[in-house]
Amino acid sequence: MDPIVVSALVLVRDRRLLMVTARGRDVLYLPGGKREPGEGGVDALVRETREEVALELDRASVRELSTVVSQAHGEPDGREVHMTLYAAEPTAESPPVAASAEVGALHWVTSADAGRCPPAGVETLRRVVALGLVD
């Protein structure tokens, strides 16, 4: 099975990581999503961040952190997600972070919220805690 290739935003404020939930669901995800055919990782990150949380990212601030490989949540056993994590900051002109029609709610989380995350989210929280960015 082909992996699901995803770009995701790691945005930390006050030692909390921005995550979202889909409408009617309780599972926490990072803002981001699947790359479209021919789309690079940064382009997918910028597009998905705008679509999900209304932020316009400053492309000059984007930096790749790492890639998480894990079992894809809700997919058959053996189907992996390859989620590239990017740190980035909004532009000075960006609207404030806000849930879009695609997103049910925004959440600023700590490692205590790992139980609400799929495997890739749990690993992401582990990594940002190890970097000393999130409690």
DSSP file (Angstrom, degrees, kcal/mol; ACC not computed):
  #  RESIDUE AA STRUCTURE BP1 BP2  ACC     N-H-->O    O-->H-N    N-H-->O    O-->H-N    TCO  KAPPA ALPHA  PHI   PSI    X-CA   Y-CA   Z-CA
    1    1 A M              0   0    0      0, 0.0    79,-0.3     0, 0.0    77,-0.0   0.000 360.0 360.0 360.0 135.9    0.0    0.0    0.0
    2    2 A D        -     0   0    0      1,-0.1     2,-0.1    77,-0.1    78,-0.0  -0.456 360.0-113.5 -67.8 142.7    1.2    3.5   -0.8
    3    3 A P        -     0   0    0      0, 0.0     2,-0.7     0, 0.0    78,-0.2  -0.356  23.3-113.3 -72.0 158.5    1.8    5.7    2.2
    4    4 A I  E     -a   81   0A   0     76,-2.8    78,-3.0    -2,-0.1     2,-0.6  -0.862  32.5-149.5 -89.7 117.5   -0.3    8.7    2.9
    5    5 A V  E     +a   82   0A   0     -2,-0.7    30,-1.8    76,-0.2     2,-0.3  -0.815  23.4 175.6 -98.4 121.8    2.1   11.7    2.4
    6    6 A V  E     -aB  83  34A   0     76,-2.5    78,-2.8    -2,-0.6     2,-0.4  -0.921  27.4-150.2-130.2 146.2    1.3   14.6    4.6
    7    7 A S  E     -aB  84  33A   0     26,-2.3    26,-2.0    -2,-0.3     2,-0.4  -0.967  25.7-174.2-110.9 134.7    2.7   18.1    5.5
    8    8 A A  E     -aB  85  32A   0     76,-2.6    78,-2.5    -2,-0.4     2,-0.4  -0.978  21.0-125.9-136.8 146.0    1.9   19.3    9.0
    9    9 A L  E     -a   86   0A   0     22,-3.0     2,-0.7    -2,-0.4    78,-0.2  -0.737   9.7-160.2 -91.9 130.5    2.4   22.5   10.9
   10   10 A V  E     +a   87   0A   0     76,-3.2    78,-0.6    -2,-0.4     2,-0.5  -0.915  23.0 169.2-106.4 101.5    4.1   22.6   14.3
   11   11 A L        -     0   0    0     -2,-0.7     7,-2.5     7,-0.3     2,-0.4  -0.967  11.0-170.3-119.5 117.8    3.0   25.9   15.8
   12   12 A V  E     +D   17   0B   0     -2,-0.5     2,-0.4     5,-0.2     5,-0.2  -0.910  10.4 172.1-114.6 132.9    3.9   26.4   19.5
   13   13 A R  E >  S-D   16   0B   0      3,-2.5     3,-1.4    -2,-0.4    -2,-0.0  -0.994  73.9  -8.3-136.7 130.7    2.6   29.2   21.7
   14   14 A D  T 3  S-     0   0    0     -2,-0.4     3,-0.1     1,-0.3    -1,-0.1   0.878 129.2 -55.8  51.0  42.9    3.1   29.4   25.5
   15   15 A R  T 3  S+     0   0    0      1,-0.2   120,-1.6   118,-0.1     2,-0.4   0.748 115.7 114.5  63.0  27.4    4.5   25.8   25.5
   16   16 A R  E <   -D   13   0B   0     -3,-1.4    -3,-2.5   118,-0.2     2,-0.4  -0.970  60.8-133.3-127.9 145.0    1.4   24.4   23.9
   17   17 A L  E     -DE  12 109B   0     92,-2.7    92,-3.0    -2,-0.4     2,-0.4  -0.810  21.6-120.8-100.4 133.6    1.1   22.9   20.4
   18   18 A L  E     + E   0 108B   0     -7,-2.5    -7,-0.3    -2,-0.4     2,-0.3  -0.598  43.0 161.7 -73.5 125.0   -1.7   23.9   18.0
   19   19 A M  E     - E   0 107B   0     88,-3.1    88,-2.8    -2,-0.4     2,-0.3  -0.910  20.8-148.5-135.8 166.3   -3.9   20.9   17.1
   20   20 A V  E     -FE  29 106B   0      9,-3.4     9,-2.7    -2,-0.3     2,-0.4  -0.881   4.2-144.1-132.0 161.6   -7.4   20.7   15.6
   21   21 A T  E     - E   0 105B   0     84,-2.0    83,-2.8    -2,-0.3    84,-1.4  -0.969  24.3-120.7-122.7 146.6  -10.4   18.3   15.7
   22   22 A A    >   -     0   0    0      5,-0.5     3,-2.2    -2,-0.4    81,-0.2  -0.448  51.8 -74.4 -76.3 157.7  -12.7   17.6   12.7
   23   23 A R  T 3  S+     0   0    0     79,-0.5    -1,-0.1     1,-0.3     3,-0.1  -0.294 118.9   5.4 -56.2 130.2  -16.3   18.4   13.1
   24   24 A G  T 3  S+     0   0    0      1,-0.2     2,-0.3    -3,-0.1    -1,-0.3   0.585 111.6 103.4  74.0  10.5  -18.1   15.9   15.4
   25   25 A R    <   -     0   0    0     -3,-2.2    -1,-0.2     2,-0.1    79,-0.1  -0.869  56.4-156.7-125.1 158.4  -14.8   14.1   16.3
   26   26 A D        +     0   0    0     -2,-0.3     2,-0.3    -3,-0.1    -1,-0.1   0.431  58.2 112.7-111.1  -3.2  -12.6   14.1   19.4
   27   27 A V        -     0   0    0     -5,-0.1    -5,-0.5     1,-0.1     2,-0.3  -0.571  62.9-133.4 -77.8 131.0   -9.3   13.0   17.7
   28   28 A L        +     0   0    0     88,-2.6     2,-0.3    -2,-0.3    -7,-0.2  -0.670  28.1 176.2 -87.2 135.3   -6.6   15.7   17.7
   29   29 A Y  B     -F   20   0B   0     -9,-2.7    -9,-3.4    -2,-0.3     3,-0.0  -0.943  32.2-110.1-132.0 155.2   -4.6   16.3   14.5
   30   30 A L        -     0   0    0     -2,-0.3   -11,-0.2   -11,-0.2     2,-0.1  -0.587  47.1 -96.7 -75.4 146.8   -1.9   18.8   13.5
   31   31 A P  S    S+     0   0    0      0, 0.0   -22,-3.0     0, 0.0     2,-0.3  -0.471  88.8  70.7 -60.6 135.4   -3.1   21.4   11.0
   32   32 A G  E     -B    8   0A   0     16,-0.3     2,-0.3   -24,-0.2   -24,-0.2  -0.943  54.1-164.2 147.8-167.8   -2.0   20.2    7.6
   33   33 A G  E     -B    7   0A   0    -26,-2.0   -26,-2.3    -2,-0.3    15,-0.1  -0.994  35.1 -30.1 173.1-172.1   -2.9   17.5    5.1
   34   34 A K  E     -B    6   0A   0     -2,-0.3     2,-0.3   -28,-0.2   -28,-0.2  -0.299  56.4-115.4 -68.9 145.5   -2.2   15.4    2.1
   35   35 A R        -     0   0    0    -30,-1.8   -30,-0.2     4,-0.1    -1,-0.1  -0.610  27.5-129.0 -76.8 139.1   -0.1   16.7   -0.7
   36   36 A E    >   -     0   0    0     -2,-0.3     3,-2.5     4,-0.2     8,-0.1  -0.528  46.4 -71.5 -82.2 157.7   -1.8   17.0   -4.1
   37   37 A P  T 3  S+     0   0    0      0, 0.0    -1,-0.1     0, 0.0     3,-0.1  -0.240 122.4   7.6 -52.5 130.3   -0.2   15.5   -7.2
   38   38 A G  T 3  S+     0   0    0      1,-0.3     2,-0.4    -3,-0.1    -2,-0.0   0.426  99.8 129.4  79.1  -0.9    2.9   17.4   -8.2
   39   39 A E    <   -     0   0    0     -3,-2.5    -1,-0.3     1,-0.0     2,-0.1  -0.713  52.4-134.2 -92.3 135.5    2.7   19.6   -5.0
   40   40 A G     >  -     0   0    0     -2,-0.4     4,-2.3    -3,-0.1     5,-0.2  -0.324  26.7-103.9 -79.6 168.3    5.8   20.0   -2.8
   41   41 A G  H  > S+     0   0    0      1,-0.2     4,-2.2     2,-0.2     5,-0.1   0.894 118.8  46.0 -61.4 -44.7    5.8   19.7    0.9
   42   42 A V  H  > S+     0   0    0      2,-0.2     4,-2.7     1,-0.2     5,-0.2   0.907 111.7  52.1 -68.2 -41.2    6.0   23.4    1.7
   43   43 A D  H  > S+     0   0    0      1,-0.2     4,-2.4     2,-0.2    -2,-0.2   0.915 111.2  47.8 -60.8 -42.0    3.3   24.3   -0.9
   44   44 A A  H  X S+     0   0    0     -4,-2.3     4,-3.0     2,-0.2     5,-0.3   0.908 111.1  51.8 -63.9 -41.6    1.0   21.7    0.7
   45   45 A L  H  X S+     0   0    0     -4,-2.2     4,-2.5     2,-0.2     5,-0.2   0.943 111.7  45.3 -59.2 -49.3    1.8   23.1    4.2
   46   46 A V  H  X S+     0   0    0     -4,-2.7     4,-1.9     2,-0.2    -2,-0.2   0.926 116.9  45.1 -62.5 -46.0    1.0   26.6    3.2
   47   47 A R  H  X S+     0   0    0     -4,-2.4     4,-2.5    -5,-0.2    -2,-0.2   0.946 115.9  44.8 -63.8 -50.2   -2.2   25.6    1.4
   48   48 A E  H  X S+     0   0    0     -4,-3.0     4,-2.5     1,-0.2     5,-0.3   0.873 111.3  53.1 -65.9 -37.7   -3.5   23.3    4.1
   49   49 A T  H  X S+     0   0    0     -4,-2.5     4,-2.4    -5,-0.3     6,-0.9   0.919 111.7  46.4 -63.9 -42.5   -2.7   25.8    6.9
   50   50 A R  H  X S+     0   0    0     -4,-1.9     4,-1.3    -5,-0.2    -2,-0.2   0.939 115.3  46.6 -62.1 -47.0   -4.6   28.5    5.1
   51   51 A E  H  < S+     0   0    0     -4,-2.5    51,-0.5    -5,-0.2    -2,-0.2   0.849 122.6  32.9 -65.7 -36.0   -7.6   26.1    4.5
   52   52 A E  H  < S+     0   0    0     -4,-2.5    48,-1.7    -5,-0.2    51,-0.2   0.865 136.5  12.4 -93.9 -38.9   -7.7   24.7    8.0
   53   53 A V  H  < S-     0   0    0     -4,-2.4    45,-2.0    -5,-0.3    -3,-0.2   0.249  92.1-119.1-130.3  13.4   -6.7   27.5   10.4
   54   54 A A     <  +     0   0    0     -4,-1.3     2,-0.3    -5,-0.4    -4,-0.2   0.440  63.4 141.1  69.5   2.2   -6.7   30.7    8.3
   55   55 A L        -     0   0    0     -6,-0.9     2,-0.7    43,-0.1    -1,-0.2  -0.581  45.2-147.6 -81.8 137.8   -3.1   31.4    8.7
   56   56 A E        -     0   0    0     -2,-0.3    35,-2.9    39,-0.3    38,-0.2  -0.921  25.8-141.1 -96.8 114.5   -0.9   32.8    5.9
   57   57 A L  B     -G   90   0C   0     -2,-0.7     2,-0.9    33,-0.3     3,-0.1  -0.532   9.9-123.5 -83.0 142.8    2.5   31.4    6.5
   58   58 A D    >>  -     0   0    0     31,-3.2     3,-2.0    -2,-0.2     4,-0.6  -0.751  20.3-154.6 -79.6 107.5    5.7   33.3    6.0
   59   59 A R  G >4 S+     0   0    0     -2,-0.9     3,-0.9     1,-0.3    -1,-0.2   0.811  91.4  61.4 -58.0 -30.6    7.5   31.1    3.5
   60   60 A A  G 34 S+     0   0    0      1,-0.2    -1,-0.3    -3,-0.1    -2,-0.0   0.743 103.2  51.4 -67.9 -21.0   10.9   32.4    4.7
   61   61 A S  G <4 S+     0   0    0     -3,-2.0    -1,-0.2    28,-0.2    -2,-0.2   0.576  82.9 113.0 -90.5 -10.2   10.2   31.1    8.2
   62   62 A V    <<  +     0   0    0     -3,-0.9     2,-0.4    -4,-0.6    26,-0.2  -0.428  39.0 170.5 -69.9 129.5    9.3   27.6    7.1
   63   63 A R  E     -C   87   0A   0     24,-2.6    24,-2.7    -2,-0.2     2,-0.3  -0.992  33.3-121.6-141.1 136.0   11.8   25.0    8.3
   64   64 A E  E     +C   86   0A   0     -2,-0.4    22,-0.2    22,-0.2     3,-0.1  -0.557  26.1 179.9 -74.4 132.1   11.5   21.2    8.2
   65   65 A L  E     -     0   0A   0     20,-3.2     2,-0.3     1,-0.4    21,-0.2   0.870  53.3 -57.7 -97.5 -52.7   11.8   19.6   11.6
   66   66 A S  E     -C   85   0A   0     19,-1.0    19,-3.5    17,-0.0     2,-0.5  -0.966  45.0-101.1-175.4 177.8   11.5   15.8   10.9
   67   67 A T  E     -C   84   0A   0     -2,-0.3     2,-0.5    17,-0.3    17,-0.2  -0.988  23.9-151.8-124.1 129.2    9.2   13.2    9.4
   68   68 A V  E     -C   83   0A   0     15,-2.8    15,-2.8    -2,-0.5     2,-0.5  -0.849   9.4-167.2 -97.4 129.3    7.0   10.9   11.4
   69   69 A V  E     +C   82   0A   0     -2,-0.5     2,-0.3    13,-0.2    13,-0.2  -0.980  27.8 133.5-117.9 122.5    6.3    7.5   10.0
   70   70 A S  E     -C   81   0A   0     11,-1.8    11,-2.8    -2,-0.5     2,-0.1  -0.952  61.7 -63.1-154.8 172.4    3.5    5.5   11.7
   71   71 A Q  E     -C   80   0A   0     -2,-0.3     2,-0.4     9,-0.2    49,-0.4  -0.452  61.6-113.4 -58.6 132.3    0.4    3.4   11.1
   72   72 A A    >   -     0   0    0      7,-3.3     3,-1.7     4,-0.3     7,-0.2  -0.588  32.1-112.5 -75.4 128.2   -2.2    5.7    9.5
   73   73 A H  T 3  S+     0   0    0     -2,-0.4    -1,-0.1     1,-0.3    -3,-0.0  -0.375  97.4   7.0 -62.3 129.6   -5.2    6.3   11.8
   74   74 A G  T 3  S+     0   0    0      1,-0.3    -1,-0.3    -2,-0.1     3,-0.1   0.575 107.2 111.2  76.8   8.9   -8.4    4.7   10.5
   75   75 A E  S <  S-     0   0    0     -3,-1.7    -1,-0.3     4,-0.2     3,-0.1  -0.718  78.8 -80.3-111.3 162.5   -6.6    2.9    7.7
   76   76 A P    >   -     0   0    0      0, 0.0     3,-2.3     0, 0.0    -4,-0.3  -0.235  63.2 -82.1 -58.9 149.9   -6.0   -0.8    7.2
   77   77 A D  T 3  S+     0   0    0      1,-0.3     3,-0.1    -6,-0.1    -6,-0.0  -0.263 119.2  30.2 -52.6 136.1   -3.1   -2.3    9.1
   78   78 A G  T 3  S+     0   0    0      1,-0.3     2,-0.7    -3,-0.1    -1,-0.3   0.196  85.1 120.7  96.1 -15.1    0.2   -1.7    7.2
   79   79 A R    <   -     0   0    0     -3,-2.3    -7,-3.3    -7,-0.2    -1,-0.3  -0.746  50.5-158.5 -84.1 118.9   -0.9    1.6    5.6
   80   80 A E  E     - C   0  71A   0     -2,-0.7   -76,-2.8    -9,-0.3     2,-0.5  -0.612  15.9-142.8 -98.8 154.5    1.5    4.2    6.8
   81   81 A V  E     -aC   4  70A   0    -11,-2.8   -11,-1.8    -2,-0.2     2,-0.6  -0.963   7.8-159.8-108.4 135.0    1.4    7.9    7.1
   82   82 A H  E     -aC   5  69A   0    -78,-3.0   -76,-2.5    -2,-0.5     2,-0.7  -0.909  17.9-175.1-113.0  98.1    4.6    9.8    6.3
   83   83 A M  E     -aC   6  68A   0    -15,-2.8   -15,-2.8    -2,-0.6     2,-0.5  -0.852  13.5-155.0-106.4 109.2    4.0   13.2    8.0
   84   84 A T  E     -aC   7  67A   0    -78,-2.8   -76,-2.6    -2,-0.7     2,-0.4  -0.721  14.9-144.6 -83.7 125.7    6.7   15.8    7.4
   85   85 A L  E     -aC   8  66A   0    -19,-3.5   -20,-3.2    -2,-0.5   -19,-1.0  -0.769  18.2-174.1 -94.6 131.7    6.7   18.3   10.3
   86   86 A Y  E     -aC   9  64A   0    -78,-2.5   -76,-3.2    -2,-0.4     2,-0.4  -0.978  17.3-147.9-125.6 137.3    7.4   21.9    9.6
   87   87 A A  E     +aC  10  63A   0    -24,-2.7   -24,-2.6    -2,-0.4     2,-0.3  -0.835  35.0 153.2 -93.6 142.7    7.8   24.9   11.9
   88   88 A A        -     0   0    0    -78,-0.6   -26,-0.1    -2,-0.4   -29,-0.1  -0.979  33.5-134.6-163.6 159.8    6.7   28.2   10.5
   89   89 A E        -     0   0    0    -31,-0.5   -31,-3.2    -2,-0.3   -28,-0.2  -0.907  28.7-108.3-120.0 149.4    5.3   31.6   11.5
   90   90 A P  B     -G   57   0C   0      0, 0.0   -33,-0.3     0, 0.0   -35,-0.0  -0.346  39.5-102.6 -69.3 156.9    2.4   33.5   10.1
   91   91 A T    >   -     0   0    0    -35,-2.9     3,-1.1     1,-0.1   -35,-0.2  -0.306  32.8-107.4 -69.4 163.9    3.1   36.6    8.1
   92   92 A A  T 3  S+     0   0    0      1,-0.2    -1,-0.1    -2,-0.0   -34,-0.0   0.802 122.4  49.1 -62.5 -28.5    2.6   40.0    9.7
   93   93 A E  T 3  S+     0   0    0    -37,-0.1    -1,-0.2     2,-0.0    -2,-0.0   0.476  84.9 120.6 -90.5  -3.3   -0.6   40.4    7.6
   94   94 A S    <   -     0   0    0     -3,-1.1   -39,-0.1   -38,-0.2     3,-0.1  -0.291  66.6-118.1 -64.2 141.7   -2.1   37.0    8.4
   95   95 A P        -     0   0    0      0, 0.0   -39,-0.3     0, 0.0     3,-0.1  -0.339  46.0 -84.2 -66.7 163.8   -5.4   36.9   10.1
   96   96 A P        -     0   0    0      0, 0.0     2,-0.0     0, 0.0     0, 0.0  -0.276  59.0 -79.6 -66.3 158.8   -5.4   35.3   13.6
   97   97 A V        +     0   0    0     -3,-0.1     2,-0.3   -43,-0.0   -43,-0.2  -0.360  64.0 164.3 -59.8 134.2   -5.7   31.5   13.8
   98   98 A A        -     0   0    0    -45,-2.0     2,-0.2    -3,-0.1   -43,-0.1  -0.991  41.3-103.2-154.2 145.4   -9.3   30.4   13.4
   99   99 A A        -     0   0    0     -2,-0.3   -46,-0.2     5,-0.1     2,-0.1  -0.508  38.5-150.7 -70.0 136.2  -11.1   27.2   12.7
  100  100 A S    >   -     0   0    0    -48,-1.7     3,-0.9    -2,-0.2   -48,-0.1  -0.263  37.5 -85.8 -93.9-174.8  -12.3   26.9    9.1
  101  101 A A  T 3  S+     0   0    0      1,-0.2   -78,-0.2   -50,-0.2   -49,-0.1   0.779 130.2  55.8 -62.9 -26.6  -15.3   25.0    7.7
  102  102 A E  T 3  S+     0   0    0    -51,-0.5   -79,-0.5   -80,-0.1     2,-0.4   0.694 102.9  65.3 -76.9 -19.2  -13.0   21.9    7.5
  103  103 A V    <   -     0   0    0     -3,-0.9   -81,-0.2   -51,-0.2     3,-0.1  -0.875  59.5-161.9-115.5 134.6  -12.2   22.1   11.3
  104  104 A G  S    S-     0   0    0    -83,-2.8     2,-0.3    -2,-0.4   -82,-0.2   0.896  73.8 -15.7 -77.8 -42.2  -14.5   21.7   14.2
  105  105 A A  E     -E   21   0B   0    -84,-1.4   -84,-2.0    -7,-0.1     2,-0.3  -0.993  57.1-120.9-160.8 156.6  -12.3   23.3   16.8
  106  106 A L  E     -E   20   0B   0     -2,-0.3     2,-0.4   -86,-0.2   -86,-0.2  -0.770  27.6-170.1 -98.5 148.1   -8.8   24.5   17.7
  107  107 A H  E     -E   19   0B   0    -88,-2.8   -88,-3.1    -2,-0.3     2,-0.7  -0.997  19.7-151.4-141.5 134.6   -6.9   23.2   20.7
  108  108 A W  E     -E   18   0B   0     -2,-0.4   -90,-0.2   -90,-0.2     2,-0.2  -0.937  38.5-174.1-103.4 111.2   -3.6   24.3   22.3
  109  109 A V  E     -E   17   0B   0    -92,-3.0   -92,-2.7    -2,-0.7     2,-0.2  -0.598  24.9-160.3-115.2 163.7   -2.3   21.0   23.8
  110  110 A T    >   -     0   0    0    -94,-0.2     3,-2.0    -2,-0.2   -94,-0.1  -0.673  52.0 -82.5-123.4-177.5    0.4   19.6   25.9
  111  111 A S  G >  S+     0   0    0      1,-0.3     3,-1.7    -2,-0.2     4,-0.2   0.735 121.9  74.2 -61.9 -21.1    1.8   16.0   26.3
  112  112 A A  G 3  S+     0   0    0      1,-0.3     3,-0.4     2,-0.1    -1,-0.3   0.690  90.7  58.7 -64.4 -17.3   -1.1   15.4   28.7
  113  113 A D  G X  S+     0   0    0     -3,-2.0     3,-2.2     1,-0.2    -1,-0.3   0.339  70.4 106.8 -93.0   6.0   -3.4   15.3   25.6
  114  114 A A  G X   +     0   0    0     -3,-1.7     3,-2.0     1,-0.3    -1,-0.2   0.797  67.4  68.3 -57.8 -30.5   -1.5   12.5   23.8
  115  115 A G  G 3  S+     0   0    0     -3,-0.4    -1,-0.3     1,-0.3    -2,-0.1   0.654  97.5  53.3 -65.0 -14.7   -4.4   10.0   24.6
  116  116 A R  G <  S+     0   0    0     -3,-2.2   -88,-2.6   -89,-0.1    -1,-0.3   0.360  96.9  89.5 -97.5   3.6   -6.6   12.0   22.2
  117  117 A C  S <  S-     0   0    0     -3,-2.0   -88,-0.1   -90,-0.2   -90,-0.0  -0.729  75.6-121.2-105.5 148.9   -4.1   11.7   19.3
  118  118 A P    >>  -     0   0    0      0, 0.0     4,-2.2     0, 0.0     3,-0.7  -0.283  51.3 -85.2 -70.9 172.8   -3.6    9.1   16.6
  119  119 A P  H 3> S+     0   0    0      0, 0.0     4,-2.3     0, 0.0     5,-0.2   0.863 130.1  51.4 -52.5 -42.3   -0.1    7.4   16.5
  120  120 A A  H 3> S+     0   0    0    -49,-0.4     4,-2.0     1,-0.2     5,-0.1   0.872 110.7  49.4 -65.3 -35.0    1.5   10.2   14.4
  121  121 A G  H <> S+     0   0    0     -3,-0.7     4,-2.7     2,-0.2    -1,-0.2   0.883 108.6  52.3 -69.8 -38.9    0.2   12.8   16.8
  122  122 A V  H  X S+     0   0    0     -4,-2.2     4,-2.3     2,-0.2    -2,-0.2   0.937 111.8  46.4 -60.5 -46.7    1.6   10.9   19.8
  123  123 A E  H  X S+     0   0    0     -4,-2.3     4,-2.3     2,-0.2    -2,-0.2   0.885 110.8  52.9 -64.6 -38.5    5.0   10.7   18.2
  124  124 A T  H  X S+     0   0    0     -4,-2.0     4,-2.6     2,-0.2     5,-0.3   0.942 109.3  48.5 -62.4 -46.9    4.9   14.4   17.3
  125  125 A L  H  X S+     0   0    0     -4,-2.7     4,-2.3     1,-0.2     5,-0.2   0.919 109.7  53.1 -58.8 -42.9    4.1   15.4   20.9
  126  126 A R  H  X S+     0   0    0     -4,-2.3     4,-2.2     1,-0.2    -1,-0.2   0.920 111.1  46.8 -57.1 -43.9    6.9   13.2   22.1
  127  127 A R  H  X S+     0   0    0     -4,-2.3     4,-1.6     2,-0.2    -2,-0.2   0.903 112.2  47.5 -68.7 -41.4    9.4   14.9   19.7
  128  128 A V  H  <>S+     0   0    0     -4,-2.6     5,-2.5     2,-0.2     6,-0.9   0.835 112.4  50.8 -72.2 -29.5    8.3   18.5   20.6
  129  129 A V  H ><5S+     0   0    0     -4,-2.3     3,-1.7    -5,-0.3    -2,-0.2   0.927 108.6  51.9 -67.2 -44.1    8.5   17.6   24.3
  130  130 A A  H 3<5S+     0   0    0     -4,-2.2    -2,-0.2     1,-0.3    -1,-0.2   0.816 106.3  54.7 -61.4 -30.7   12.0   16.2   23.7
  131  131 A L  T 3<5S-     0   0    0     -4,-1.6    -1,-0.3    -5,-0.1    -2,-0.2   0.538 116.6-118.1 -78.9  -5.6   13.0   19.5   22.0
  132  132 A G  T < 5S+     0   0    0     -3,-1.7    -3,-0.2    -4,-0.2    -2,-0.1   0.704  84.3 114.4  78.7  20.2   11.8   21.4   25.1
  133  133 A L  S   <S+     0   0    0     -5,-2.5     2,-0.3     1,-0.2    -4,-0.2   0.763  72.1  34.3 -93.8 -27.6    9.1   23.2   23.2
  134  134 A V              0   0    0     -6,-0.9    -2,-0.2    -9,-0.1  -118,-0.2  -0.957 360.0 360.0-132.4 145.0    5.9   21.8   24.9
  135  135 A D              0   0    0   -120,-1.6   -25,-0.1    -2,-0.3  -119,-0.1   0.459 360.0 360.0 -75.1 360.0    5.1   20.6   28.4
